[in-house]
Amino acid sequence: MLEPIKFEFKLNYSKKMLYNYIYTPEKMAKWFADYVKSIGSRYICFWNGYEETCFLIKKKKEKSVRYKWEKFEEKKYYFEFLIQEKLLIITDFVNKNEIEKSKMWWQNKIKSLKKSLKKLTW
């Protein structure tokens, strides 16, 4: 059974900028996956020849975006990006024995996000 877990990352960027990086396929491809293609609410994410599909199920402009992986039939399993003042809060659902693995995965993704954002501020 999957359990919800939250990760908080301090990011000193505007809400508008962060929102673009968690919502638009072009910007998501700069940090979240090698390539992201969207067809309506369907997002196909590619990593080293591997692909997974998720669906945009909820968004609030410059505040939050929620996706559901295609492989999970139940809507209660999702991943979400919530933008608060200088914070990006990520909610994910993972198996209890994979919490550390998920934490490391998200930390690496946020490192990539910070690098992409830093390039814009130079």
C-alpha positions as CSV (number, residue, x, y, z in Angstrom):
1,M,0.0,0.0,0.0
2,L,1.3,3.4,-0.9
3,E,1.5,6.2,1.7
4,P,1.6,9.9,1.2
5,I,4.9,11.7,1.9
6,K,5.7,15.4,1.7
7,F,9.0,17.0,0.8
8,E,9.8,20.7,1.2
9,F,12.4,22.5,-0.8
10,K,13.4,26.1,-0.3
11,L,13.5,27.9,-3.6
12,N,14.0,31.6,-3.9
13,Y,12.1,32.2,-7.2
14,S,8.9,33.8,-8.2
15,K,5.7,31.8,-8.1
16,K,5.2,32.4,-11.8
17,M,8.6,31.0,-12.7
18,L,8.2,27.9,-10.5
19,Y,4.7,27.3,-11.9
20,N,6.0,27.2,-15.5
21,Y,8.6,24.6,-14.4
22,I,6.1,22.3,-12.8
23,Y,3.4,22.7,-15.5
24,T,4.7,23.2,-19.0
25,P,6.3,20.2,-20.7
26,E,9.1,22.3,-22.2
27,K,10.2,23.5,-18.7
28,M,9.6,20.1,-17.1
29,A,12.0,18.6,-19.6
30,K,14.7,20.8,-18.1
31,W,14.6,19.1,-14.7
32,F,11.9,16.5,-14.2
33,A,12.5,14.1,-17.2
34,D,14.7,14.0,-20.3
35,Y,11.7,14.8,-22.4
36,V,8.1,15.6,-21.7
37,K,5.3,15.5,-24.3
38,S,1.8,16.6,-23.6
39,I,-1.4,15.8,-25.4
40,G,-4.2,17.6,-23.6
41,S,-4.0,16.6,-20.0
42,R,-1.8,13.5,-20.8
43,Y,1.9,14.0,-20.1
44,I,4.4,11.4,-21.4
45,C,7.7,11.5,-19.6
46,F,10.9,9.9,-20.9
47,W,14.0,8.9,-18.9
48,N,16.9,7.1,-20.7
49,G,14.6,5.2,-23.1
50,Y,12.0,4.5,-20.4
51,E,8.6,6.3,-20.5
52,E,5.7,6.8,-18.2
53,T,2.4,8.6,-18.6
54,C,0.7,10.8,-16.1
55,F,-2.4,12.9,-16.3
56,L,-2.9,16.5,-15.1
57,I,-5.8,16.2,-12.8
58,K,-5.8,19.5,-11.0
59,K,-4.1,22.9,-11.3
60,K,-4.3,26.3,-9.7
61,K,-2.4,28.9,-11.6
62,E,0.8,29.9,-9.9
63,K,-0.1,27.8,-6.8
64,S,-0.3,24.0,-7.5
65,V,-0.3,21.2,-10.0
66,R,-1.4,17.6,-9.4
67,Y,-0.7,14.7,-11.6
68,K,-1.8,11.0,-11.5
69,W,0.4,8.3,-12.9
70,E,-1.4,6.1,-15.5
71,K,-0.3,2.9,-13.7
72,F,-2.3,3.8,-10.6
73,E,-6.0,3.2,-11.2
74,E,-7.0,4.8,-7.9
75,K,-7.2,8.6,-7.9
76,K,-6.0,8.8,-4.4
77,Y,-2.4,8.2,-5.6
78,Y,-0.9,11.2,-7.2
79,F,2.1,13.6,-7.0
80,E,1.6,17.3,-6.5
81,F,3.6,20.4,-6.5
82,L,2.5,23.2,-4.2
83,I,4.1,26.6,-4.4
84,Q,4.2,28.6,-1.2
85,E,6.2,31.6,-0.3
86,K,9.8,30.6,-1.2
87,L,8.9,26.9,-0.8
88,L,8.1,24.1,-3.2
89,I,6.2,21.3,-1.4
90,I,6.0,18.0,-3.2
91,T,3.5,15.3,-2.2
92,D,4.1,11.8,-3.5
93,F,2.8,8.4,-2.7
94,V,5.4,5.6,-2.1
95,N,5.7,2.2,-0.5
96,K,6.9,2.4,3.1
97,N,10.2,0.6,2.2
98,E,10.9,3.1,-0.6
99,I,10.7,6.4,1.3
100,E,14.5,7.0,1.3
101,K,14.7,6.1,-2.4
102,S,11.9,8.6,-3.2
103,K,13.5,11.2,-1.1
104,M,16.8,10.9,-2.9
105,W,15.0,10.9,-6.3
106,W,13.2,14.2,-5.5
107,Q,16.3,15.7,-4.0
108,N,18.2,15.0,-7.3
109,K,15.3,16.4,-9.3
110,I,15.3,19.6,-7.3
111,K,19.0,20.0,-7.8
112,S,18.3,19.8,-11.6
113,L,15.5,22.3,-11.2
114,K,17.8,24.7,-9.2
115,K,20.5,24.5,-11.9
116,S,17.9,25.3,-14.6
117,L,16.5,28.2,-12.7
118,K,20.0,29.5,-11.8
119,K,20.8,29.8,-15.5
120,L,17.9,32.2,-15.9
121,T,19.1,34.5,-13.2
122,W,22.7,35.0,-14.5
